[in-house]
Amino acid sequence: MADESTRLVSPKNKLEKVVDEDGGSYYAWSSLEFPVLGETKLGGGRLVLHPLGFALPHYADSSKLGYVVQGSGKVGMLLRAASKEKVLRLKKGDIIPVPLGSISWWFNDGKNTNQDFTIIFLGETSKALHSGDFTYFIFSGSLGIFNGFSPNIIAKSLGLDNDEEAKQLVKSQTEAMIIKLSIKQAQNMPNVDEDENMITTFDTETSRPDVKVERGGEALVVTSEQVPLLEEVGLSGMVVRVHERALCLPEFCANSALQLTCVVRGSGNVEIVGANGKSVLKTRVEEGQLIVVPRFFVVSKLAGEEGLECFTIITTPQPVISQLVGKSSVWTALDPHVVQTSLNISPGMEKRIRTNMSKNQIFVPSSN
């Protein structure tokens, strides 16, 4: 059993490299290294595509949200029961839902010359083969589904002349999951459907934040109201960017949802408090670490010198995020006499606290 004080945060530098090819790599946060993923039925992975890198068509056993942390590229997605794929353009800061069982491919088309196309995937694994881990079913390549079938089945299924032709087809793509296309192959890739882009993805870089505090930070929650596909996925997303040495005030999800957070950039300190006022996490985090916030637990983040950017999934498409303190918090909503009695403080102290809280909404800027 992991130390109670650290079990909710993943170990540093423990991403497992699952695939490493000329076109790019895929990494996973393993439930073996981070057991709480299995306990909470959550999971995470990172796809890195080099220029002209192409992730072969596949589907997975889990619903996920993808968050682009670097570069740009294309994704083709065939939703369950759909007869035609959607081809979308993704860029840094975009969020995209990936429903359970949907078929997708991912491609770094080189629009950002010499820059990798990197996507963080966070999701829930309640229906997965292995709780806490994503399993992918790939259509081609050395790990492709066809490899498991007899040549006779493949030949009859595809209308090929003989078993030998079926064997050649199965072995024609030798890479495992990610390949690198030629320039000619890249030019023949399908064009983006701009209309679908507007309703299937969400741009957190240029959208107006839900909250923005000068020298404090920005927060934006993406729900099924903005992206209807999130209703099918059963998740919502949140991006929080805390400025250097600023504080993101304590908050909790009031409608019984788990939160899984990835530190995308920077570093800082994270504290989580659970039932009976017990501190369950008090640690420093840095880029690449995951944090699990259990249902109803309260979390706060204090950014380091370079700031702190976090991408979070919440296990409901319509989250209710409540602030413990601050302008729109629980305490400011309660009657002053209730606050006085509950905290056993004087009217003057209650007024002072209420006045101070009214100055801050989610973020407290650094004092220097």
Secondary structure as a PSIPRED ss2 file (coil, helix, strand):
# PSIPRED VFORMAT (PSIPRED V4.0)

   1 M C   1.000  0.000  0.000
   2 A C   1.000  0.000  0.000
   3 D C   1.000  0.000  0.000
   4 E C   1.000  0.000  0.000
   5 S C   1.000  0.000  0.000
   6 T C   1.000  0.000  0.000
   7 R C   1.000  0.000  0.000
   8 L C   1.000  0.000  0.000
   9 V E   0.000  0.000  1.000
  10 S C   1.000  0.000  0.000
  11 P C   1.000  0.000  0.000
  12 K C   1.000  0.000  0.000
  13 N C   1.000  0.000  0.000
  14 K C   1.000  0.000  0.000
  15 L C   1.000  0.000  0.000
  16 E E   0.000  0.000  1.000
  17 K E   0.000  0.000  1.000
  18 V E   0.000  0.000  1.000
  19 V E   0.000  0.000  1.000
  20 D E   0.000  0.000  1.000
  21 E E   0.000  0.000  1.000
  22 D C   1.000  0.000  0.000
  23 G C   1.000  0.000  0.000
  24 G E   0.000  0.000  1.000
  25 S E   0.000  0.000  1.000
  26 Y E   0.000  0.000  1.000
  27 Y E   0.000  0.000  1.000
  28 A E   0.000  0.000  1.000
  29 W E   0.000  0.000  1.000
  30 S C   1.000  0.000  0.000
  31 S C   1.000  0.000  0.000
  32 L C   1.000  0.000  0.000
  33 E C   1.000  0.000  0.000
  34 F C   1.000  0.000  0.000
  35 P C   1.000  0.000  0.000
  36 V H   0.000  1.000  0.000
  37 L H   0.000  1.000  0.000
  38 G H   0.000  1.000  0.000
  39 E H   0.000  1.000  0.000
  40 T H   0.000  1.000  0.000
  41 K C   1.000  0.000  0.000
  42 L E   0.000  0.000  1.000
  43 G E   0.000  0.000  1.000
  44 G E   0.000  0.000  1.000
  45 G E   0.000  0.000  1.000
  46 R E   0.000  0.000  1.000
  47 L E   0.000  0.000  1.000
  48 V E   0.000  0.000  1.000
  49 L E   0.000  0.000  1.000
  50 H C   1.000  0.000  0.000
  51 P C   1.000  0.000  0.000
  52 L C   1.000  0.000  0.000
  53 G E   0.000  0.000  1.000
  54 F E   0.000  0.000  1.000
  55 A E   0.000  0.000  1.000
  56 L E   0.000  0.000  1.000
  57 P E   0.000  0.000  1.000
  58 H E   0.000  0.000  1.000
  59 Y E   0.000  0.000  1.000
  60 A E   0.000  0.000  1.000
  61 D C   1.000  0.000  0.000
  62 S C   1.000  0.000  0.000
  63 S E   0.000  0.000  1.000
  64 K E   0.000  0.000  1.000
  65 L E   0.000  0.000  1.000
  66 G E   0.000  0.000  1.000
  67 Y E   0.000  0.000  1.000
  68 V E   0.000  0.000  1.000
  69 V E   0.000  0.000  1.000
  70 Q E   0.000  0.000  1.000
  71 G C   1.000  0.000  0.000
  72 S E   0.000  0.000  1.000
  73 G E   0.000  0.000  1.000
  74 K E   0.000  0.000  1.000
  75 V E   0.000  0.000  1.000
  76 G E   0.000  0.000  1.000
  77 M E   0.000  0.000  1.000
  78 L E   0.000  0.000  1.000
  79 L C   1.000  0.000  0.000
  80 R C   1.000  0.000  0.000
  81 A C   1.000  0.000  0.000
  82 A C   1.000  0.000  0.000
  83 S C   1.000  0.000  0.000
  84 K C   1.000  0.000  0.000
  85 E C   1.000  0.000  0.000
  86 K E   0.000  0.000  1.000
  87 V E   0.000  0.000  1.000
  88 L E   0.000  0.000  1.000
  89 R E   0.000  0.000  1.000
  90 L E   0.000  0.000  1.000
  91 K E   0.000  0.000  1.000
  92 K C   1.000  0.000  0.000
  93 G C   1.000  0.000  0.000
  94 D E   0.000  0.000  1.000
  95 I E   0.000  0.000  1.000
  96 I E   0.000  0.000  1.000
  97 P E   0.000  0.000  1.000
  98 V E   0.000  0.000  1.000
  99 P C   1.000  0.000  0.000
 100 L C   1.000  0.000  0.000
 101 G C   1.000  0.000  0.000
 102 S C   1.000  0.000  0.000
 103 I E   0.000  0.000  1.000
 104 S E   0.000  0.000  1.000
 105 W E   0.000  0.000  1.000
 106 W E   0.000  0.000  1.000
 107 F E   0.000  0.000  1.000
 108 N C   1.000  0.000  0.000
 109 D C   1.000  0.000  0.000
 110 G C   1.000  0.000  0.000
 111 K C   1.000  0.000  0.000
 112 N C   1.000  0.000  0.000
 113 T C   1.000  0.000  0.000
 114 N C   1.000  0.000  0.000
 115 Q C   1.000  0.000  0.000
 116 D C   1.000  0.000  0.000
 117 F E   0.000  0.000  1.000
 118 T E   0.000  0.000  1.000
 119 I E   0.000  0.000  1.000
 120 I E   0.000  0.000  1.000
 121 F E   0.000  0.000  1.000
 122 L E   0.000  0.000  1.000
 123 G E   0.000  0.000  1.000
 124 E E   0.000  0.000  1.000
 125 T C   1.000  0.000  0.000
 126 S C   1.000  0.000  0.000
 127 K C   1.000  0.000  0.000
 128 A C   1.000  0.000  0.000
 129 L C   1.000  0.000  0.000
 130 H C   1.000  0.000  0.000
 131 S C   1.000  0.000  0.000
 132 G C   1.000  0.000  0.000
 133 D C   1.000  0.000  0.000
 134 F C   1.000  0.000  0.000
 135 T C   1.000  0.000  0.000
 136 Y E   0.000  0.000  1.000
 137 F E   0.000  0.000  1.000
 138 I E   0.000  0.000  1.000
 139 F C   1.000  0.000  0.000
 140 S C   1.000  0.000  0.000
 141 G C   1.000  0.000  0.000
 142 S C   1.000  0.000  0.000
 143 L C   1.000  0.000  0.000
 144 G E   0.000  0.000  1.000
 145 I H   0.000  1.000  0.000
 146 F H   0.000  1.000  0.000
 147 N H   0.000  1.000  0.000
 148 G H   0.000  1.000  0.000
 149 F C   1.000  0.000  0.000
 150 S C   1.000  0.000  0.000
 151 P H   0.000  1.000  0.000
 152 N H   0.000  1.000  0.000
 153 I H   0.000  1.000  0.000
 154 I H   0.000  1.000  0.000
 155 A H   0.000  1.000  0.000
 156 K H   0.000  1.000  0.000
 157 S H   0.000  1.000  0.000
 158 L H   0.000  1.000  0.000
 159 G C   1.000  0.000  0.000
 160 L C   1.000  0.000  0.000
 161 D C   1.000  0.000  0.000
 162 N C   1.000  0.000  0.000
 163 D H   0.000  1.000  0.000
 164 E H   0.000  1.000  0.000
 165 E H   0.000  1.000  0.000
 166 A H   0.000  1.000  0.000
 167 K H   0.000  1.000  0.000
 168 Q H   0.000  1.000  0.000
 169 L H   0.000  1.000  0.000
 170 V H   0.000  1.000  0.000
 171 K H   0.000  1.000  0.000
 172 S C   1.000  0.000  0.000
 173 Q C   1.000  0.000  0.000
 174 T C   1.000  0.000  0.000
 175 E C   1.000  0.000  0.000
 176 A C   1.000  0.000  0.000
 177 M C   1.000  0.000  0.000
 178 I E   0.000  0.000  1.000
 179 I E   0.000  0.000  1.000
 180 K E   0.000  0.000  1.000
 181 L C   1.000  0.000  0.000
 182 S C   1.000  0.000  0.000
 183 I H   0.000  1.000  0.000
 184 K H   0.000  1.000  0.000
 185 Q H   0.000  1.000  0.000
 186 A H   0.000  1.000  0.000
 187 Q H   0.000  1.000  0.000
 188 N C   1.000  0.000  0.000
 189 M C   1.000  0.000  0.000
 190 P C   1.000  0.000  0.000
 191 N C   1.000  0.000  0.000
 192 V C   1.000  0.000  0.000
 193 D C   1.000  0.000  0.000
 194 E H   0.000  1.000  0.000
 195 D H   0.000  1.000  0.000
 196 E H   0.000  1.000  0.000
 197 N H   0.000  1.000  0.000
 198 M H   0.000  1.000  0.000
 199 I H   0.000  1.000  0.000
 200 T H   0.000  1.000  0.000
 201 T C   1.000  0.000  0.000
 202 F E   0.000  0.000  1.000
 203 D E   0.000  0.000  1.000
 204 T C   1.000  0.000  0.000
 205 E C   1.000  0.000  0.000
 206 T C   1.000  0.000  0.000
 207 S C   1.000  0.000  0.000
 208 R C   1.000  0.000  0.000
 209 P C   1.000  0.000  0.000
 210 D C   1.000  0.000  0.000
 211 V E   0.000  0.000  1.000
 212 K E   0.000  0.000  1.000
 213 V E   0.000  0.000  1.000
 214 E C   1.000  0.000  0.000
 215 R C   1.000  0.000  0.000
 216 G C   1.000  0.000  0.000
 217 G E   0.000  0.000  1.000
 218 E E   0.000  0.000  1.000
 219 A E   0.000  0.000  1.000
 220 L E   0.000  0.000  1.000
 221 V E   0.000  0.000  1.000
 222 V E   0.000  0.000  1.000
 223 T C   1.000  0.000  0.000
 224 S C   1.000  0.000  0.000
 225 E C   1.000  0.000  0.000
 226 Q C   1.000  0.000  0.000
 227 V C   1.000  0.000  0.000
 228 P C   1.000  0.000  0.000
 229 L H   0.000  1.000  0.000
 230 L H   0.000  1.000  0.000
 231 E H   0.000  1.000  0.000
 232 E H   0.000  1.000  0.000
 233 V H   0.000  1.000  0.000
 234 G C   1.000  0.000  0.000
 235 L C   1.000  0.000  0.000
 236 S E   0.000  0.000  1.000
 237 G E   0.000  0.000  1.000
 238 M E   0.000  0.000  1.000
 239 V E   0.000  0.000  1.000
 240 V E   0.000  0.000  1.000
 241 R E   0.000  0.000  1.000
 242 V E   0.000  0.000  1.000
 243 H C   1.000  0.000  0.000
 244 E C   1.000  0.000  0.000
 245 R C   1.000  0.000  0.000
 246 A C   1.000  0.000  0.000
 247 L E   0.000  0.000  1.000
 248 C E   0.000  0.000  1.000
 249 L E   0.000  0.000  1.000
 250 P E   0.000  0.000  1.000
 251 E E   0.000  0.000  1.000
 252 F E   0.000  0.000  1.000
 253 C E   0.000  0.000  1.000
 254 A C   1.000  0.000  0.000
 255 N C   1.000  0.000  0.000
 256 S C   1.000  0.000  0.000
 257 A C   1.000  0.000  0.000
 258 L C   1.000  0.000  0.000
 259 Q E   0.000  0.000  1.000
 260 L E   0.000  0.000  1.000
 261 T E   0.000  0.000  1.000
 262 C E   0.000  0.000  1.000
 263 V E   0.000  0.000  1.000
 264 V E   0.000  0.000  1.000
 265 R E   0.000  0.000  1.000
 266 G E   0.000  0.000  1.000
 267 S E   0.000  0.000  1.000
 268 G E   0.000  0.000  1.000
 269 N E   0.000  0.000  1.000
 270 V E   0.000  0.000  1.000
 271 E E   0.000  0.000  1.000
 272 I E   0.000  0.000  1.000
 273 V E   0.000  0.000  1.000
 274 G C   1.000  0.000  0.000
 275 A H   0.000  1.000  0.000
 276 N H   0.000  1.000  0.000
 277 G H   0.000  1.000  0.000
 278 K C   1.000  0.000  0.000
 279 S E   0.000  0.000  1.000
 280 V E   0.000  0.000  1.000
 281 L E   0.000  0.000  1.000
 282 K E   0.000  0.000  1.000
 283 T E   0.000  0.000  1.000
 284 R E   0.000  0.000  1.000
 285 V E   0.000  0.000  1.000
 286 E E   0.000  0.000  1.000
 287 E C   1.000  0.000  0.000
 288 G C   1.000  0.000  0.000
 289 Q C   1.000  0.000  0.000
 290 L E   0.000  0.000  1.000
 291 I E   0.000  0.000  1.000
 292 V E   0.000  0.000  1.000
 293 V E   0.000  0.000  1.000
 294 P C   1.000  0.000  0.000
 295 R C   1.000  0.000  0.000
 296 F C   1.000  0.000  0.000
 297 F C   1.000  0.000  0.000
 298 V E   0.000  0.000  1.000
 299 V E   0.000  0.000  1.000
 300 S E   0.000  0.000  1.000
 301 K E   0.000  0.000  1.000
 302 L E   0.000  0.000  1.000
 303 A E   0.000  0.000  1.000
 304 G E   0.000  0.000  1.000
 305 E E   0.000  0.000  1.000
 306 E E   0.000  0.000  1.000
 307 G E   0.000  0.000  1.000
 308 L E   0.000  0.000  1.000
 309 E E   0.000  0.000  1.000
 310 C E   0.000  0.000  1.000
 311 F E   0.000  0.000  1.000
 312 T E   0.000  0.000  1.000
 313 I E   0.000  0.000  1.000
 314 I E   0.000  0.000  1.000
 315 T C   1.000  0.000  0.000
 316 T C   1.000  0.000  0.000
 317 P C   1.000  0.000  0.000
 318 Q C   1.000  0.000  0.000
 319 P C   1.000  0.000  0.000
 320 V C   1.000  0.000  0.000
 321 I E   0.000  0.000  1.000
 322 S E   0.000  0.000  1.000
 323 Q E   0.000  0.000  1.000
 324 L C   1.000  0.000  0.000
 325 V C   1.000  0.000  0.000
 326 G C   1.000  0.000  0.000
 327 K C   1.000  0.000  0.000
 328 S C   1.000  0.000  0.000
 329 S E   0.000  0.000  1.000
 330 V H   0.000  1.000  0.000
 331 W H   0.000  1.000  0.000
 332 T H   0.000  1.000  0.000
 333 A H   0.000  1.000  0.000
 334 L C   1.000  0.000  0.000
 335 D C   1.000  0.000  0.000
 336 P H   0.000  1.000  0.000
 337 H H   0.000  1.000  0.000
 338 V H   0.000  1.000  0.000
 339 V H   0.000  1.000  0.000
 340 Q H   0.000  1.000  0.000
 341 T H   0.000  1.000  0.000
 342 S H   0.000  1.000  0.000
 343 L H   0.000  1.000  0.000
 344 N C   1.000  0.000  0.000
 345 I C   1.000  0.000  0.000
 346 S C   1.000  0.000  0.000
 347 P H   0.000  1.000  0.000
 348 G H   0.000  1.000  0.000
 349 M H   0.000  1.000  0.000
 350 E H   0.000  1.000  0.000
 351 K H   0.000  1.000  0.000
 352 R H   0.000  1.000  0.000
 353 I H   0.000  1.000  0.000
 354 R H   0.000  1.000  0.000
 355 T H   0.000  1.000  0.000
 356 N H   0.000  1.000  0.000
 357 M H   0.000  1.000  0.000
 358 S C   1.000  0.000  0.000
 359 K C   1.000  0.000  0.000
 360 N C   1.000  0.000  0.000
 361 Q C   1.000  0.000  0.000
 362 I C   1.000  0.000  0.000
 363 F E   0.000  0.000  1.000
 364 V E   0.000  0.000  1.000
 365 P C   1.000  0.000  0.000
 366 S C   1.000  0.000  0.000
 367 S C   1.000  0.000  0.000
 368 N C   1.000  0.000  0.000
